Amino acid sequence: MILTLAGGPMFTHENQSRQSDNDAESASPASVADASDRHAAAAASHPHTVHPDVARDLLGKIETVRSKLQSVIRGKSDVIDSVLTCILAEGSVLVEDVPGVGKTTLAKSIAALIDLEFQRIQCTPDLLPSDILGSAIFQPTSGEFHFRRGPIFCNLLIADEINRASPRTQSALLEAMAESQVTIDSTQYRLAKPFIVIATQNPTGFEGTYPLPESQLDRFLFRLSMDYPDQESEIELLLDQASHDPSSELTPVMHRDDLATLQRLVREVTVDRKVVRYLVALVGATRHDSRLRVGCSPRGSKMLLRAAQARAVLDQRDYVLPDDIQEVAVAVLAHRVSMRSVSTSWSDAAAVIDELIRQTEVVV
């Protein structure tokens, strides 16, 4: 169901197509940096809002990022849209599936296209928190300890197979994802903006895995599954990548400062009271369903609203529709509820959320 609310499209289809074509043809690291300077100047003159011209330019760039990702990750446009939505909403994403379906390739491609400083850590049972956060190193020449920063000090942290790390190491990411800072030896260190974690995990039951506790899962805005590509997409992937890796040829089409501006634009998206009422009704349904032991918390409601705003921006709108909430609800809510049966999986919770979406009335 589509509602017409107050507001209007930020970016016409004609302008969107022309801007995307221009970016795809002429984008280079230098031009990206020049554009970032212009955006910074425009933002300085409008400190609380994103200038319409800046918004139009950046929306064209994120559309270019979207199309280039689809050329690398075949047949997974829904997953790509979900990850980009999560990034625009300033959230972290957990991607669960078997090895080899493109989880890490997707994360590295995003870092290359948005010019993000990224670090990749391979989680293993012997990985320590200091291997992620950093540690103090004694310098014999000065007789003092100097802090050596770990890989978490970046814009995009790719944590491969996070559920192979011990619970102690998993918990090292909690503060970083929740507050964009880390505390080491009673000293707080702020992380760079933007800061995003894209973590991958093997399905539960794989040898040597440690299930993530609820408190850790709640720090991820989205939980997704990539699944296998369809037959035609896999054929195209094999033919296109037989002699080269297209992800290694990606160049930036936007700057990390552009992403920070887009994230600010998300917060300015209009949300009608009726849409919020629908969101609250959907979340409330998770608290009264007999199949669920624990429903979604108010923090989950806030995360769902922010994700819906981000989805609206990705679709070139400055207002939220109930459709936006429905698009992101499963990815936001399924890992924030607990099933009564201990033998059920995340996919079972996702099925319950999907059913509640169909049952909850959209009030016009």
Disulfide bonds with the S-S distance in Angstrom:
none
